[in-house]
Amino acid sequence: MSSTAASIEMQEKKSGTPALMALAISAFGIGTTEFVPVGLLSTLAGDLNISITLAGLLISVYAMGVAFGAPILTALTNKIGRKSLLMLLMVIFIIGNSVAAFSTSFGLLLVARIITSFSHGVFFSIGSTIAADVVPENKRASAIAFMFTGLTVATVTGVPLGTFIGQHFGWRSTFGAVALLGVIAIIAIAILVPKTIKQPPASKFSDNLKVLKNGPLLLAFAITALGYGGTFVAFTYLSPILENITGFAPNSVSIILLVYGIAVALGNTIGGKAANKNPLKALTWMFAVQAIVLIILSFTAPFKLVGIVTIFFLGLLAFMNVPGLQIYVVKLAEKYVPSAVDIASALNIAAFNVGIAIGAFIGGLVVDTIGLIHTPWIGGIMVLGAVLLSIWSASLEKKK
């Protein structure tokens, strides 16, 4: 490595913390808009005169928009400077949420959610690689966890606050407030992200296809979809569960979501540290405990005290796996398809959201057929699938 290249790399490492702060602030806005409908399902359904299950499409359609948009848009934008691209994504974010704030029908609201989802996938795919690049090798999972802290803080404060605003001032006000978060994010990116952020070489279309043909990466994507998505069978309908099964008043739900969010923030930090050395080993035990907690929730949901305790542990585990899943895919991509790391990262973000969409869809089917109370244990079975795939993936890695 030349002295000039080494100097630039050292500068990037020193600029890591401000850049990570900007990524976390942006992730806060994106996380808020992704999950805030969870606390507003009843409000939205009542105002738009639709069923709760139909309102749940606001989450699953958003997730599918991310899933399809992330790899395609990441490939199309890989020649744009990283900083400029981050700012462009937040402009799309603002437009989408502004359309949602002025929506007069469920159809227009769905369109607004799809527009917003396009910013989500590309942001987290390139954000993950930026976060991993601006810190030393042994801190990469923690750096990704720090970026995703914005997502978890959104669960702690953004979603409960958005729920409160929606319940008292109307759900359109919530999306208007989220659009303002996008403005703050653009300012943070402009100030805190340096222009020296490393630009990866533009990948060829053939390189992108290599990702889709790589067995270990495809297995990792499946682990992400099952392990992360299983929680959403229940989480998508957490507000109705708390109101209709546990018996809490609607005003209490935002407080419980705050407790859930605190647990999510703690779990994300723990998950990042646990995944720094051996992400796959950490993921296996995380998924195992997560599946157990989901199954337990089906039995404790009718009881207020033990129900809240179980929900706290569910929150602790819900995002704990995110840093490990993302850094594991980045490491596999660097090993097998080094020319398409951004695309592999984007496809994993897609896998996260395919999992959310599948989880929300399965949850809707469960609600419509056998009832709300059965969503947690069915989600637990989905997560158990990720445990088995993680063990399989570990055995394959040992053979190579």
Secondary structure by P-SEA (a helix, b strand, c coil): ccaaaaaaaaaaaaaaaaaaaaaaaaaaaaaaaaccccccaaaaaaaacccccccaaaaaaaaaaaaaaaaaaaaacccccaaaaaaaaaaaaaaaaaaaaacccaaaaaaaaaaaaaacaaaaaaaaaaaaaaccccaaaaaaaaaaaaaaaaaacaaaaaaaaaacccaaaaaaaaaaaaaaaaaaaaccccccccccccccaaaaaaaaacaaaaaaaaaaaaaaacccccccaaaaaaaccccccccaaaaaaaaaaaaaaaaaaaaaaaacccaaaaaaaaaaaaaaaaaaaaaaccccaaaaaaaaaaaaacccaaaaaaaaaaaaaaacccccaaaaaaaaaaaaaaaaaaaaaaaaaaaacccccaaaaaaaaaaaaaaaaaaaaaaaaaac
